[in-house]
Amino acid sequence: MLRWLATNVRTFILAFALALAVWVSAVTAADPDETRAFPNPITIEFVGQDPGLIIKGQVTRQIQLTLRAPSSVWEKLTSEKDAVHTLVDLSGLGAGTYRLDVQVQIGVQPVRIISFSPEQLDLTLEALVTRSLPVQLSLTGTPAIGYQAGDAALDPAEVVISGPESLVNQVANVSLSLDLSGLRQNIETTLVLQALDDKGAPVSGLTLNPDSVQVGLPITQQGGYRDLAVKVVTIGRPANGYRLTNIAPIPPVVTVFSSNFEQVNALPGYVETDPLDLNGASADIETRLNLNLPLGVTLVGEQSVLVQVGISAIQGSLTLTNLPVEINNLSSGLQAHFSPDKVAVLLSGPLPALNTLVPADVHVIIDAKGLTPGTYQLTPTIQLLIEGVTVESILPGTVEVVISKKTTP
């Protein structure tokens, strides 16, 4: 028996190896390996960092990873949230500059890491420091004429900045800017803070707490000044068939001044223009008008206002009946008969145009180009000899056209 086993042991080993190869081949064929880039974003985690230190500047946080794994494993890799984990260990490191290895950990097997980039990170650790600084408000521009800005209120009036020591030390002030140009009303707004160095350049890479401030700024009108709405005075009426669509003074509000405070305060809330004559107007009007101000009251700035007046034709409709049907492009030797031979046309447009329109301005045309003898249901086209008028409908919408050869006498 032992002799038989010794004689056939090689055969057994060979048979086992062949069976194993067949099994591996079958498994591989059913679940082949695939090499591809990992499709999901991978963020590098920094572990072991001393809480009194902070990473200075921008450091790469994403890696590109190529893996080789069976198809079934790829499904798990892409579907499980923590299947791939990357980290950089900062344990025991003090302030300084380092080149550190990126570690890749795979939570699903079997997987082979083909490549990843970057394999190392260069970073600088600095002491984490904080500073409290007052918020500085920079005002630009000036309020509208006759208005003045009061004292601003900031909430909070102080901000805490934190970050790498070298960056915090660069900060000369924390400021925000507010433009007052043309303002007439109080300001209540939220503005974003910015850390600046001694040259006024922004310092990035810092945390500001808070990062924005509530700003309140009163805007008040000075004594003797007052804002009044402009009321355009018109006389006359547009031409027949036209209507007034819009009157717009520019600016709609003007500022007036008087050294007599009581006089300016006694004015109504508006000021009238000199009369604008609309009599017979049939087009838009744009003109400048003076304002009717009492003695002792003056207009601040431009001494007249621009007035834009919209004039439009009144729209209407008109039906013309018994318009004869005409034919064009009928081949020689042919004749045409229509049923009906007259139609009605409904038109719309400006009343002045409709009022001047006569039947001779409207032609109902059938195009017979290429038509041979026979019976046709054709849609006529309308030719208008007057502009601005629209064809709404034709009654009836189609005409029976019978084309035949001319009979010779």
C-alpha positions as CSV (number, residue, x, y, z in Angstrom):
1,M,0.0,0.0,0.0
2,L,2.8,2.4,1.0
3,R,4.6,1.5,-2.1
4,W,1.5,2.2,-4.2
5,L,1.1,5.6,-2.6
6,A,4.8,6.4,-3.1
7,T,4.5,5.4,-6.7
8,N,1.4,7.6,-7.3
9,V,2.0,10.6,-5.1
10,R,3.2,12.7,-8.1
11,T,0.0,11.8,-9.9
12,F,-2.1,12.9,-7.0
13,I,-0.2,16.2,-6.7
14,L,-0.5,16.8,-10.4
15,A,-4.2,16.0,-10.4
16,F,-4.8,18.4,-7.4
17,A,-2.9,21.2,-9.2
18,L,-4.9,20.7,-12.3
19,A,-8.2,20.7,-10.4
20,L,-7.1,23.9,-8.5
21,A,-6.2,25.5,-11.8
22,V,-9.5,24.6,-13.3
23,W,-11.4,25.9,-10.2
24,V,-9.4,29.2,-10.3
25,S,-10.1,29.6,-14.0
26,A,-13.8,29.0,-13.5
27,V,-14.0,31.5,-10.6
28,T,-12.0,34.1,-12.6
29,A,-14.2,33.7,-15.6
30,A,-17.3,34.1,-13.5
31,D,-16.0,37.1,-11.6
32,P,-13.1,38.6,-13.6
33,D,-10.7,41.2,-12.1
34,E,-11.0,44.8,-13.2
35,T,-8.4,47.6,-13.0
36,R,-9.9,51.0,-12.9
37,A,-9.8,54.4,-11.1
38,F,-11.9,54.6,-8.0
39,P,-14.9,56.8,-9.1
40,N,-15.9,58.3,-5.7
41,P,-14.1,61.3,-4.2
42,I,-11.7,60.3,-1.5
43,T,-10.8,62.9,1.2
44,I,-7.6,62.6,3.2
45,E,-8.1,62.7,6.9
46,F,-5.5,64.1,9.3
47,V,-5.3,62.2,12.6
48,G,-3.3,62.7,15.7
49,Q,-3.0,66.5,15.3
50,D,-2.0,68.5,18.4
51,P,-5.0,70.7,19.2
52,G,-2.6,73.6,19.8
53,L,-1.3,73.4,16.2
54,I,-2.9,74.1,12.8
55,I,-2.0,73.3,9.2
56,K,-0.9,76.5,7.4
57,G,-2.1,77.2,3.9
58,Q,-3.8,75.0,1.4
59,V,-3.0,71.3,1.5
60,T,-4.3,68.7,-1.0
61,R,-7.3,66.9,0.5
62,Q,-8.2,64.6,-2.4
63,I,-6.3,61.6,-3.9
64,Q,-6.6,59.7,-7.1
65,L,-6.7,56.0,-6.6
66,T,-6.4,53.0,-9.0
67,L,-7.5,49.6,-7.7
68,R,-7.7,46.0,-9.1
69,A,-10.5,43.8,-7.8
70,P,-13.1,41.3,-8.9
71,S,-16.3,42.8,-10.4
72,S,-18.4,41.7,-7.4
73,V,-15.9,43.5,-5.0
74,W,-16.1,46.7,-7.1
75,E,-19.8,46.8,-6.5
76,K,-19.1,46.8,-2.7
77,L,-16.3,49.3,-3.0
78,T,-18.5,51.9,-4.8
79,S,-21.6,51.3,-2.7
80,E,-20.2,51.2,0.8
81,K,-19.5,54.6,2.2
82,D,-16.3,53.8,4.2
83,A,-14.9,51.1,1.9
84,V,-11.9,53.2,1.2
85,H,-10.2,55.4,3.8
86,T,-7.1,57.6,3.5
87,L,-5.2,59.4,6.2
88,V,-2.1,61.2,7.2
89,D,-0.8,60.6,10.7
90,L,0.3,63.8,12.6
91,S,0.9,62.1,15.9
92,G,3.8,63.5,18.0
93,L,4.6,66.3,15.5
94,G,5.3,69.8,16.7
95,A,5.5,73.1,14.8
96,G,7.5,72.7,11.6
97,T,7.5,71.6,7.9
98,Y,7.1,67.9,7.1
99,R,6.8,65.5,4.2
100,L,4.4,62.8,5.3
101,D,3.2,59.5,3.7
102,V,-0.5,59.1,2.7
103,Q,-1.9,55.8,4.0
104,V,-4.7,54.0,2.1
105,Q,-6.9,51.6,3.9
106,I,-9.3,49.3,2.1
107,G,-12.2,47.8,4.1
108,V,-13.3,45.3,1.4
109,Q,-11.2,42.4,0.1
110,P,-9.8,41.1,-2.1
111,V,-8.4,44.3,-3.5
112,R,-5.0,45.3,-4.8
113,I,-3.8,48.9,-4.8
114,I,-2.3,49.6,-8.2
115,S,-1.4,53.3,-7.6
116,F,-2.5,56.5,-5.8
117,S,-1.5,60.1,-6.0
118,P,-0.3,62.0,-4.1
119,E,1.7,59.4,-2.1
120,Q,3.1,62.1,0.2
121,L,2.0,65.5,1.4
122,D,4.2,68.6,2.2
123,L,2.6,70.6,5.0
124,T,3.5,73.1,7.7
125,L,2.3,73.0,11.3
126,E,2.1,76.2,13.2
127,A,0.9,77.3,16.6
128,L,-2.8,78.0,16.6
129,V,-3.4,81.5,18.1
130,T,-6.3,83.9,18.5
131,R,-6.6,87.7,18.6
132,S,-9.5,90.0,19.3
133,L,-9.7,93.2,17.1
134,P,-12.2,96.0,16.8
135,V,-14.2,96.2,13.6
136,Q,-13.3,99.2,11.5
137,L,-16.1,100.6,9.2
138,S,-14.9,102.4,6.0
139,L,-17.5,104.7,4.5
140,T,-17.3,105.7,0.8
141,G,-19.5,108.0,-1.3
142,T,-21.9,110.7,0.0
143,P,-25.7,110.6,0.7
144,A,-28.1,112.4,-1.7
145,I,-27.9,116.2,-1.6
146,G,-29.5,117.5,1.5
147,Y,-28.9,114.3,3.5
148,Q,-26.2,113.5,6.1
149,A,-25.0,110.2,7.7
150,G,-25.0,109.8,11.5
151,D,-22.9,107.6,13.6
152,A,-22.8,103.9,12.7
153,A,-23.7,101.1,15.1
154,L,-21.9,97.8,14.7
155,D,-23.0,94.5,16.3
156,P,-20.7,93.1,17.4
157,A,-18.1,95.8,17.4
158,E,-15.2,93.3,18.0
159,V,-14.2,90.1,16.2
160,V,-12.0,87.1,17.1
161,I,-9.5,85.9,14.5
162,S,-7.8,82.6,14.7
163,G,-5.3,80.7,12.6
164,P,-1.6,80.0,12.1
165,E,0.5,82.4,14.2
166,S,2.4,83.9,11.2
167,L,-0.9,84.8,9.5
168,V,-2.6,86.2,12.5
169,N,0.5,88.4,13.1
170,Q,0.0,89.9,9.6
171,V,-3.4,91.2,10.4
172,A,-3.4,95.0,10.9
173,N,-7.2,95.4,11.1
174,V,-10.6,93.8,10.4
175,S,-12.7,96.0,8.3
176,L,-15.8,96.3,6.2
177,S,-16.9,98.9,3.6
178,L,-20.2,100.7,3.1
179,D,-21.1,102.8,0.1
180,L,-23.4,105.8,0.9
181,S,-23.7,107.2,-2.6
182,G,-27.1,108.7,-3.2
183,L,-28.7,107.3,0.0
184,R,-31.9,108.9,1.4
185,Q,-32.9,106.3,4.0
186,N,-31.5,104.6,7.1
187,I,-29.3,101.6,6.6
188,E,-29.8,98.3,8.3
189,T,-27.7,95.6,6.7
190,T,-25.3,92.7,7.2
191,L,-21.7,93.0,5.9
192,V,-19.0,90.4,5.5
193,L,-15.8,91.1,7.4
194,Q,-12.3,91.0,5.9
195,A,-8.9,90.7,7.6
196,L,-6.3,93.1,6.1
197,D,-2.6,93.5,6.5
198,D,-0.8,96.9,7.0
199,K,-0.9,97.5,3.2
200,G,-4.7,96.9,2.9
201,A,-4.3,93.5,1.3
202,P,-6.6,90.6,2.4
203,V,-5.0,88.0,4.6
204,S,-6.5,84.5,3.8
205,G,-6.3,81.3,5.7
206,L,-7.9,82.7,8.9
207,T,-11.1,82.1,10.7
208,L,-13.2,85.1,11.8
209,N,-15.8,84.7,14.5
210,P,-18.2,86.1,13.6
211,D,-17.5,86.5,9.9
212,S,-20.2,89.2,9.4
213,V,-21.5,92.2,11.3
214,Q,-24.9,93.9,11.6
215,V,-24.5,97.6,10.6
216,G,-27.0,100.3,11.4
217,L,-26.5,103.8,10.0
218,P,-29.0,106.7,10.3
219,I,-29.5,108.9,7.2
220,T,-31.3,112.2,8.0
221,Q,-32.4,115.1,5.9
222,Q,-30.8,118.4,6.8
223,G,-32.9,121.4,7.8
224,G,-34.3,123.5,4.9
225,Y,-34.2,120.5,2.5
226,R,-37.2,118.5,1.4
227,D,-38.0,115.8,-1.2
228,L,-41.0,116.4,-3.4
229,A,-42.7,114.2,-5.9
230,V,-42.9,115.6,-9.4
231,K,-46.5,116.1,-10.7
232,V,-46.7,116.6,-14.5
233,V,-49.4,119.1,-15.5
234,T,-51.0,118.4,-18.9
235,I,-53.4,120.4,-21.1
236,G,-55.3,119.3,-24.2
237,R,-55.9,115.8,-25.5
238,P,-54.2,113.5,-28.0
239,A,-55.5,113.4,-31.6
240,N,-58.6,111.4,-32.4
241,G,-57.9,107.7,-32.3
242,Y,-55.0,108.1,-29.9
243,R,-54.7,107.7,-26.2
244,L,-52.3,108.6,-23.4
245,T,-50.5,105.5,-22.1
246,N,-47.8,106.8,-19.8
247,I,-46.4,110.0,-18.2
248,A,-43.0,109.6,-16.5
249,P,-41.0,112.5,-15.0
250,I,-37.3,111.8,-14.6
251,P,-36.4,112.0,-11.8
252,P,-39.7,111.3,-10.2
253,V,-38.6,113.0,-6.9
254,V,-36.6,116.2,-6.6
255,T,-35.0,117.9,-3.7
256,V,-35.8,121.6,-2.9
257,F,-34.2,124.0,-0.4
258,S,-35.3,127.1,1.4
259,S,-33.5,129.0,4.1
260,N,-37.1,129.5,5.6
261,F,-37.6,126.1,7.2
262,E,-41.3,126.8,7.8
263,Q,-41.9,127.7,4.2
264,V,-40.3,124.5,2.9
265,N,-42.1,122.3,5.5
266,A,-45.5,123.9,4.5
267,L,-45.2,122.7,0.9
268,P,-47.4,119.9,-0.2
269,G,-45.7,116.6,-0.9
270,Y,-45.4,117.3,-4.6
271,V,-44.3,120.1,-7.0
272,E,-46.0,120.8,-10.3
273,T,-44.4,121.2,-13.7
274,D,-45.1,123.9,-16.3
275,P,-48.1,122.8,-18.4
276,L,-47.4,120.2,-21.2
277,D,-49.6,120.6,-24.2
278,L,-50.9,117.2,-25.5
279,N,-53.4,118.7,-28.0
280,G,-53.4,116.7,-31.2
281,A,-50.4,114.5,-30.2
282,S,-50.1,111.3,-32.2
283,A,-46.6,110.1,-31.2
284,D,-44.5,109.8,-28.0
285,I,-43.2,113.0,-26.5
286,E,-39.9,113.6,-24.7
287,T,-39.2,117.1,-23.4
288,R,-37.8,119.0,-20.4
289,L,-40.1,121.1,-18.2
290,N,-39.5,123.6,-15.5
291,L,-41.0,123.2,-12.1
292,N,-43.5,125.7,-10.5
293,L,-41.8,126.6,-7.2
294,P,-42.8,129.4,-4.8
295,L,-40.6,132.4,-4.4
296,G,-37.8,131.6,-1.9
297,V,-37.7,127.9,-2.7
298,T,-35.0,126.6,-5.1
299,L,-34.4,123.3,-6.8
300,V,-31.3,121.5,-5.8
301,G,-29.3,120.2,-8.8
302,E,-30.8,120.1,-12.3
303,Q,-33.2,123.0,-12.8
304,S,-35.7,121.1,-15.0
305,V,-37.0,117.5,-15.3
306,L,-37.2,115.2,-18.3
307,V,-40.8,114.2,-19.1
308,Q,-41.5,111.2,-21.2
309,V,-45.1,110.8,-22.5
310,G,-46.4,107.7,-24.2
311,I,-49.0,108.2,-27.0
312,S,-50.5,105.1,-28.7
313,A,-53.2,104.6,-31.3
314,I,-56.4,103.1,-29.9
315,Q,-56.9,99.6,-31.3
316,G,-60.1,98.6,-33.0
317,S,-61.5,96.2,-35.5
318,L,-63.2,96.4,-38.9
319,T,-65.0,93.9,-41.1
320,L,-65.0,94.4,-44.8
321,T,-67.6,92.4,-46.8
322,N,-68.2,91.5,-50.4
323,L,-64.5,91.7,-51.3
324,P,-64.0,90.1,-54.7
325,V,-61.7,87.1,-55.0
326,E,-58.8,87.6,-57.4
327,I,-56.5,85.0,-59.0
328,N,-52.8,85.2,-59.8
329,N,-50.4,83.0,-61.9
330,L,-53.2,81.2,-63.8
331,S,-51.7,79.4,-66.8
332,S,-52.6,80.7,-70.2
333,G,-55.5,78.9,-71.8
334,L,-57.2,78.3,-68.5
335,Q,-60.0,80.0,-66.7
336,A,-61.2,80.0,-63.1
337,H,-64.6,80.2,-61.3
338,F,-64.9,80.8,-57.5
339,S,-67.5,79.7,-55.0
340,P,-68.1,82.0,-53.3
341,D,-66.6,84.7,-55.5
342,K,-66.7,87.3,-52.7
343,V,-65.5,87.0,-49.0
344,A,-65.5,89.0,-45.8
345,V,-62.2,90.0,-44.1
346,L,-61.9,90.9,-40.3
347,L,-59.1,93.3,-39.7
348,S,-57.6,94.8,-36.5
349,G,-55.3,97.7,-35.9
350,P,-55.0,101.3,-34.9
351,L,-58.2,103.2,-35.3
352,P,-56.6,106.0,-37.4
353,A,-55.4,103.4,-39.9
354,L,-58.8,101.6,-39.9
355,N,-60.7,104.8,-40.4
356,T,-58.8,105.6,-43.5
357,L,-59.0,102.1,-45.0
358,V,-61.1,101.5,-48.1
359,P,-62.0,98.2,-49.8
360,A,-59.5,99.0,-52.6
361,D,-56.7,98.7,-50.0
362,V,-57.5,95.0,-49.4
363,H,-57.0,92.3,-52.1
364,V,-58.2,88.7,-51.7
365,I,-55.8,86.6,-53.8
366,I,-55.8,82.9,-54.9
367,D,-52.4,81.7,-56.2
368,A,-53.0,79.3,-59.1
369,K,-49.3,78.7,-59.9
370,G,-48.9,75.2,-61.3
371,L,-52.6,74.3,-61.1
372,T,-54.1,72.2,-63.8
373,P,-57.8,71.9,-64.7
374,G,-59.8,70.5,-61.7
375,T,-61.6,71.5,-58.6
376,Y,-59.7,72.8,-55.5
377,Q,-60.4,74.0,-52.0
378,L,-57.9,76.8,-51.6
379,T,-57.1,79.3,-48.8
380,P,-56.8,82.8,-50.1
381,T,-54.1,85.3,-49.0
382,I,-54.8,88.9,-48.1
383,Q,-52.7,91.7,-49.5
384,L,-52.9,95.0,-47.6
385,L,-51.9,98.3,-49.0
386,I,-51.8,100.0,-45.6
387,E,-49.3,99.4,-42.8
388,G,-50.1,98.5,-39.2
389,V,-53.2,96.5,-39.9
390,T,-53.6,92.8,-39.1
391,V,-55.8,90.2,-40.8
392,E,-57.7,88.3,-38.1
393,S,-59.8,86.0,-40.2
394,I,-61.3,85.4,-43.6
395,L,-64.9,84.3,-44.0
396,P,-65.1,81.7,-45.4
397,G,-61.6,80.4,-44.8
398,T,-61.4,78.5,-48.1
399,V,-62.8,79.0,-51.5
400,E,-63.8,76.4,-54.1
401,V,-61.8,77.0,-57.3
402,V,-62.8,75.3,-60.5
403,I,-60.2,75.6,-63.2
404,S,-61.0,74.6,-66.7
405,K,-59.8,75.2,-70.3
406,K,-61.1,78.3,-72.0
407,T,-63.7,77.5,-74.6
408,T,-63.1,78.9,-78.0
409,P,-66.1,80.5,-79.8
